[in-house]
Amino acid sequence: MNQRDKLIVKYARDLETKFGIQPDMVLLKKITVGLGPSIYNRDSGNISSSEEGEIERVKQKFLIEKLQLEPEDGLDVIHDILSTYGRTHRTKYRAVVYYLLVKHFGKESLYL
């Protein structure tokens, strides 16, 4: 099993244990592949819930530019996901957050 596949297993485990959902593994893999080599870097592969600038980047770069949502959409959803992930849980995988955003907004067709 290569490094990316090991990370996808971790992401799926987080979705199951922290969010109580059985992930669509094809979609999860495509989102992970779409993140490119950033998943291998601890800093870029995770999202810091304590940095408002980081959350704003997720909104701008992912929700608005990638998912083509309106600027007023999504900030509350991002905060809800990060809150459910757990404020004390240091590792909040970017791929998991993006997966949940894609599912929430019904944008799976952008990846499939």
Buried (B, 14 or more C-beta within 10 A) or exposed (E): EEEBEEBBEEBBEBBEEBBEEEBBEEBBBBBBEBBEEEBEEEEEBBBEBEEEEBBEEBBEEBBBEBBEBEEEEBBEBBEEBBEEBEEEEEEBBBBBBBBBBBBBBEBBEEBE
